[in-house]
Amino acid sequence: MTHTTTDRPTREASGAVVPVLAFAGIVVAVMQTLLVPVIKDLPQLLGTSPSNATWVLTSTLLSGAVATPIMGRLGDLYGKRRLLIASLAVMVVGALVSALTSDLITMIAGRTLQGFAMGAIPLGIGLMRDMLPREKLGSAMALMSSSIGVGGGLALPLAALIAQHADWHALFYGAAGLGALAIVLTLLVVPESPARAEGAFDVLGAIGLSAGLVLFLLPITKGSDWGWTSGTTLGLFAAAAVVLVLWGVMELRVKAPLVDLRTTARPAVLFTNLASIMVGVSFYVVSLVLPQLLQLPKATGYGLGQSMVVAGLLVAPLGLTMMVTAPVYARLSAKYGPKVTLILGMLIIAIGYGAGLGLMSAAWQSLVIAVVLGAGIGLAYSSLPALIVGAVPASETGAANGLNTLMRSIGTSVSSAVIGMVLANTANDVGGVAVPTMHGFRVSFLIATAAVAIGLVLALFLPRQQRPSDTSQLRASSEEDAVLARAEEALRGFRGRVLDAHGVPVARARVTLIDRRGRQAGATLSEPDGSYALAVPAQGPYVLAAKAAGHGPLASSATHAGDARPVDLDLALPGETVTA
């Protein structure tokens, strides 16, 4: 497959780009926990059975899982900013549809549209890679990745406050307003990235992956209602296996696949995605357990008797700590690398759940658990995009991070199903109402600890180092480091200026490096003074193609010896190549 990449930021991004993209990620994450405060009341509010009411939550999960890799690939092909805005727009429409109805089917349709916005998070990470200088990229991607947890944590107390004092439809009006604000800010602040992947969108691949994911996630989310050994559940799992295997075979034969499975099979990508599932499992356990423990009446002997709003406020530090962790991650990753920070984050998660087994007797103890777990999950989530970006070409950033976000969603789905089953099977029947027990809460924490332990083992298999160019990109911690990294790249490739026929420098001319097989090995845009620099992956002959608005295209052959000496090559548009 042919790729187009950018080796440096293509446009000077304003300081507001990172907070705006992070805000968009937080808004999207809010959709996942928006209805948590009213879950138990949904059957009555929608006039339906409890099993049917769960589709209001399941539909968002399924559409988010399907949309995430698809929107990431579309962003790589047609523009990440464009698809980010489209994702947010679909979410706003879905929120308004849900705000205007109490009909179950219409509500499910609205919630399905809201789930499509999950693709905004990998798109935001891709935009950051394309625009930001190296010294700012690590902390920015960390904040964007953590926005999943930040949004979920902050939404709980706010949604509880709204649900307690206003009509529950106000939740959706608020979500629509936040989405509209995110769209406006994105239009005003975030530039489009010129990085593009070559090829067409893989429609059959998208249909196959969507079908496989729905067949797989549906029995996970509904298995407790249908029965884990029922014919429906087992049949859907079998169908999912068949569809996903056939989809994989087809993707390996497609020239421009939706998901490049060969890239996905690289150890750095494979073990990062597998570890992401485990982190997703551990993250969702605390979101399911602590709010219930806090709100159970003290008459149970172990419930903490807090109101819905107070419970939300006590859990909110989970998200706040994740947000504060982003700059801490940047420093640690700059010194030790994202693999080490991922392992450290999972160790902290394990400590948090282990200590939590004995910290369930007071409200303040829940606050301690939330802070410790927030720090660990924040470090772990922050490490994931850095590991992915360091292992894939820039033209695949959106799709690769979309797949990684999908892995986290699968983890939370598995967590929801397993913990829901555990709490249901260990509950006490009190007047026909199933009341979760302390035993069930502790078993849930043990499951989370086991998931993190598996994730730790997987993380140990991650390669020690990433590709040189991306390692310098992710680990540079100061302006001086970034300058040195760019200088090292220039010493291993071609550099020069793009000029017009009169010798005047041409800014923002696109310079593409093509190897002997006709594949793009790199690309960049010339600076205001016409200068460019392109690293080479290996020694050998190359063609440098240059083009700019108002000038004819130019192709020039050149050979690089593969040593540390730079090859100085000025490109004249139009006209002959001039060697410096």
Secondary structure, DSSP 8 states (H G I E B T S, - for coil): --B---SS-SS---TTHHHHHHHHHHHHHHHHHTTGGGGGGHHHHHTS-HHHHTHHHHHHHHHHHHHHHHHHHHHHHH-HHHHHHHHHHHHHHHHHHHHT---HHHHHHHHHHHHGGGGHHHHHHHHHHHHS-HHHHHHHHHHHHHHHHHHHHHHHHHHHHHHHHS-TTHHHHHHHHHHHHHHHHHHHH-------B-S---HHHHHHHHHHHHHHHHHHHHHHHH-TTSHHHHHHHHHHHHHHHHHHHHHHH-SS-SS-HHHHTSHHHHHHHHHHHHHHHHHHHHHHHHHHHHHS-GGGSS-----HHHHHHHHTHHHHHHHHHHHHHHHHHHHH-HHHHHHHHHHHHHHHHHHHTT--SSHHHHHHHHHHHHHHHHHHHHHHHHHHHTTS-GGGHHHHHHHHHHHHHHHHHHHHHHHHHHHHHT-EEETTEEE--HHHHHHHHHHHHHHHHHHHHHHHTS-S---HHHHHHHH--SHHHHHHHHHHHHHTEEEEEEEETTS-B-TT-EEEEE-TTS-EEEEEE--TTSEEEEE-SSSEEEEEEEE-TTS--EEEEEEE-SSS--EE-BEEESS--B--
